[in-house]
Amino acid sequence: MKAIVADGNGGPEVLSLHEVPDPMIGSDEVLIEVKATAVNRADTSQRKGLYDPPPGASPYLGLECSGTIAAIGDKVSGWSVGDQVCALLGGGGYAEKVAVPAGQLLTIPDNVDLVEAAALPEVACTVWSNLFGPYGLRPGESVLIHGGGSGIGTMAIQMARAWGARVACTASTTDKLERCRELGAQILINHREEDFVAAIRQATDERGVDVVLDIVGAAYLHRNLEVLAEHGRLHVIGLQSGTDARLDLGMLLRKRAIVTGTTLRSRAPEDKARIVAEVQARVWPLIASGAVHPVVDRILPLEKAAEAHRLLEQSTNVGKVVLTVG
């Protein structure tokens, strides 16, 4: 099969299409003939040598895909060869075929085509497990979503609004903020022109927000804590600005706040399977109703993976960049 291979660590130029061995499936796995995959920030970090695949995962990039089941393991039930699916992966989506545990498969929503479906698994599972997991968002609460124009952000805005929350978001341009408004965000903050702490305080009459979903990391830690209301919860899911930051424990105690940090890729297979099952049961009906939909910025062929990485690192996209296979 063909797959995108990184010739060492570095910029997007290290990515190119190569012939590689087909994956073998285990007894609890299926083999997917990939139709499309989507580009995530984790892929760009792996390309740079900053985010290694978990043990046993494919060495190739790609944390989600859509396609058709080509083979099933001896212990797999409930799925058949020929089923069209999308899947959460530990790696390997940038290829013509990928092996995946059956517990990480999702059906294709009736109102989503097979290519667009590749943009759903990673963001849906990430947003669900953080924004609606333990210490998550409750109906009627308020949430600040950083990076509103990202794949995570566009999904989080829609899911939070469908949940009945008041949604604030940050983005870097007025065009991105307009798209966020169209998706349901009510408080729009251009983080290049405004202090988001001051903007949130003004919009909430100094109360702050109940939940913050953050993809930025170190540079925002203190201000995220400042912007929380009492009993607020901060969920850190990205490290775009680094890992080292100062935490004001006095403020944390006074606000009786909770700070959590999670990754999805390194979770145990049974934990991923649980999250995938919850997403199928709780998020997929929102997609079927039209309340939530995949946001795809553009679609490129797999051989243009390097261009897709450049687009993501330039932050010009709104929603996901998808790569088609074949």
Secondary structure, DSSP 8 states (H G I E B T S, - for coil): -EEEEESSSSSGGGEEEEE-------TTEEEEEEEEEE--HHHHHHHTTSS---TTS-SSS-SEEEEEEEEE-TT--S--TT-EEEEE-SS--SBSEEEEEGGGEEE--TTS-TTGGGGSHHHHHHHHHHHSSTT---TT-EEEESSTTSHHHHHHHHHHHHTT-EEEEEESSHHHHHHHHHHT-SEEEETTTS-HHHHHHHHTTT--EEEEEESS-GGGHHHHHHHEEEEEEEEE---TT-S-----HHHHHHHT-EEEE--STTS-HHHHHHHHHHHHHHTHHHHHHTSS---EEEEEEGGGHHHHHHHHHHT--SSEEEEE--
